[in-house]
Amino acid sequence: MAGSDKYSIFLCLFTLLILLCCWVRVSDCAKKPVGIARKEDIPFIKCQVCEKLAAQLHQQVRSKEAEIAPKKLSELDIIQIAENLCNLKKKEADWILKIDIVEQGDKLKLVDQDSEGQCNSECKTIERACEEVLGYSDTDVAEYVYKKKPQLETLVNFICKDLTEACVSKPPPVPKDRIPGEPFIVKSAKEAEMESIMKSMEGLPGAPGMKMYSREELMRQNFGGEEDDEEEDDDYELASKLGKALKENEKKKDNKYEWKEKIPRILTEATEKVKHHANRASFRLKQWFRSWKNKGQENKKKKKKSGEL
């Protein structure tokens, strides 16, 4: 068989193997365009974003409680949820992907959608607004939820009026010359599923350098170059072994989709272990910072009183 034909077979089998693994390194493939947050839109949606993040925190805490029952939800668990609510790389922030920013007169309205959409500038704008609202108050919010166990309305008032003042005043009118945002494009179910798997890999060694690509994108990539005949023979031998392994796997009809079930479970278990240790360290650090901040405030009050005397 000609060397070029051998190498073509190898490339086909190698590409198939990559498709089964469902991930590639970002450095080996072209990056997809990333939307940029429109900071000028944040004042118009800040209050709505605050209300929605409060609703999400309330809902996700309740869901987590039901999931681990009869075990009690710890403050650390609530901190983890609060920390991830505004981070699109985390599953806790998936709610952002289901929101469309719609211009209505001189206002911007956040409209909930049934499915997740492609994350462009509007998605990034909501994420940025969420970060600005919550800021460094995630531990304070988590402590409040853990100790008070508030109803949704009470939690919204605490976060959006008492703690952050995001909803104290009405948003300004939207300028008439504002450039409209992009249309809401629904994400395919397959793409949403694959992104969910990638999010479960967050925190694992090597995971930050991974990204999901479609079959078409993978097929367009160049995974090889000009090699000599000896290297092509070695490649063909490896391709033959891969081909046999794949054929044997196809014969096991009962296990045809087993990998789809195993990969998310294995990744999730490993990720949870890493997150647990990282969150414990983060929790202790934030407790120390909170204690240090409180002492500083007490010292200021004492100095102020002594000055008045």
N, C-alpha and C positions, 0 to 999 in steps of 0.2 A: 504493500500500500504506500502511496506517495506520502512524503513527510507532511505536506500541507493538509492532506485529508486527515491524517492522524491528529494533527494539531487542531483541526476544526472540530473533530469529535471530542477532543479534550475540553475545548472551550465550551461546547454545548453542555457537557456533563458538569463542568465546573460551575457554569451559570445556574444549572438546575439545583446544584447543591446549595448555592447561595440563596436561591429562592426558598428552599426548604428551611434554611436557617433564618430567613427573613430579616437580615440586617447586614449592613456594610459600614465601613469606616467613612466618616465625612471626608477625610483627606483623600480618599480614593475616588470620590464621586463629586459631581457638580452640585453645589448647594441650591436649594430652592429659594426663590426670592422671599425675603422676610418683610412683613409690614412694619411701618414705623408709627408710633403713637402720635396722635395729633394733640399736643399739649394744650392748644388754644381751646379745645372742646371740653376739657375737664371741668371748668367751672359750671358748665351747663348741665352736666350729668352727675356731679359729685354726690348730691343728696340721694339720687336714685340708686347709684352704685352702693352707697352706704346702706340703704334699706335692704338691698338685695343681698349684700354680703352678710348682714345681720340675720336675714332669713335663712341663708345657706348655713351659717354657723349653727343656728338653732336646729335646723333639720338634720345636719350631719352629726351633730352631737347625739341627738335622739336615735338616729340610725345606728350609731356606734354602740350606744347603750343596749339597744335591742340585740345587736350582733354578739356581744360578749356576755350577755345576761346568762346566769345570775351574778357573774363577776361585776364588781363596781368599776365605773369609769374613773380613771385617775386624772389629776390635774395635768399631768404630763401628756396624756392622750388628747386632752382638749387643747393644750398649747400646740401640739403637732397639727391639729386641724386648723387652728387659727393662723398659724405660720404659713400654711400652704394654700389658704383660700385665695390669695392674690398672685399665686405663682403658676403660670400656665404649664410649667413642666410637671406639675403635680396633678394627680387625679382630683384632688379636692377643689381645684379651680376649673373643672370641666364646665361648670355652670356658665362661665364667661363665654364659652363657645356657642351657647344657645341664645345669645342676645344680639339683636340688630338695633343699631342706632338710627332712628327715623326722625326726620325734620318735620315738625308740625307747627306751621306759622313761625313765631319767633321763639320756639322752644325745641329742644331735642328730647325725644322720648325713647326709653329703653323698652323694646318690644321682645317678649319671650317667643322663642321658636320651638317647634316640636323636635327638631333634630339639630345636631351640631353642624356648624358651618365652617368654611375655610377661614383660617385665622390671618387676617390682613390688618390694615391700620385701625379699623374700628375695634377689633378684638384686643389689639395692643393698647388702644386708648383706654378701654375699660379696665384692663389690667393695671395700667399706670394710675388711673384714678383710684382704684382699689388700694394700691400701695400707698398713695398719698393720704387716703382716709385713715387706714389702719396704722401706718407708720410703725413706730416702735411700741405701740400700745397693745400688741397681740397678747403679751403675758398678762397685762391688766385685764383685758377682756376675758381671757381664759380663767383667771382667778375669780372674776365676777360670776361667770357662768357656773364654775365649779361650786362656789360657796352659796350663791343665791338661787341657782336653778330657776331663772326668770322665765316668764311667759314671753312669747315673741314680741308683743307690743312693748313690754318693759325693756327688753333687750335692745330693740330698735331705738328707743328713746335714750337709753344709756350710751350706746355707741355713737349715735348720730347727733345728739344734742348736748349731752352732759360731757362726754369724753372728747369728742372730736369737733363738735359744733358744725358738722357738715351740712346739717339741715336747719340751722338756726335762722338763716336768712334765705330769701327766695333767690333762685339763680337769675343772673342777668339775661336780658333778651339776646337772642342769637342775631348776629349781624346779617343784614340782607345779602351781602356779597359773599357769604360763606360758601366755600366750594363743597358740594354734596359728597357724601362718603360713598364707598363702593357698595354695590348690591350684595345682599346676603346670598351666598352660594352654599347650598347644602353639601356636606361632606358625605361620601359614599360610606355605606355600612362597613365595608371591608377596610377602608382606610381608617375609620374610627376605631375598629377592633385592633388593627396593627399598632396604631398610636398608643392605645391603652396598654399593649404589651410593652412598648418601648418605655412608657412612663413607669411601669413596674420594675424596669431595669435601672432606674435612676438610683444612684448611690452605690451601685456595684462597680468593682474595678473595671475600667475601660468603658463603662457605659456612657459617660459624657461625650465620648468621641464617636458615638454611634448615631445613625439616623435611618429612618424608614424610607425606602424607595419602591416605586411601583415596578411591575414586570417590565414595562416598556423602557423605563429609565435604566434598569439593570442591563437590558439587552443592548442599549445604546453605548454602554461603557466599553472601554478597551482594557481587558484584563490580561493582555499579553503583548509581547513584542516579537521582533525577529530573533529567533534562536537558531542554534546550529542543529544538525541532524541528531547528534547524540542526545541533546536535551529534549528534542522532540520525541525520541524513542522512550526516554524516561517518562515524559509527560503522557505518552500513549499507554504505558504500563500502568501508571497511576489512574488514568481514565478508565482502563479496563476493570481495575479493581473497584473503582467507584460505580461503574456500570453494573457489575455483578451484585454489589451491595444493594443498589437501588432496585434491581430485579427481584432479589430475595425479599426485599421489603414489600414489593408490590404483591407478592404471592400471599402475604399475610393479610387477607382482606379484613379480618376482624380488627387488626391494629392499624388500619389505613389512616385513621385520623387521630391516632393516639398521641402523636407529637403535638397536635394542637392543644390537647388538654394538659400535657406534661409541662411544656415550656412555660406557660403563664404561672402554673403552680410552683414550679421550682424557682423561678425568678422572684415570685412574690415572697416565698418563704425566706430566701436569701436576703432580699431587700429589707424585709421587716426586721431581721436580726441586726443588720447594719444600722437601720434607722433607730432601733431601740437604744443602742449604745450611744449614737450621736445625739439623740434627743435628751438622754440623761445628762450628758455633759453640757448641752445647751441650757437645760433647765437649771442646773446648779449655777452656771455662769450668770444667768438672768436673775436668779434669786439674790446672788451677791450684788449685782448691779442695782437691783431694786432697793436692797438694804443700804447700800452706799448712798443712793440718791435720797432716801428718806432721812438719813443722818445729816446730809448736807442741808436739807430743808429745815430740819429741827435746829441746826446751828444758826442758820440765817434768822429764824424766828427769835432765838435767844438773844442774838446780837441786836436785833431790832428793838426788843423789849428793854434791854439794858440801855440802849441809846435814848429811848423815850424817857427813862427814869433820870 
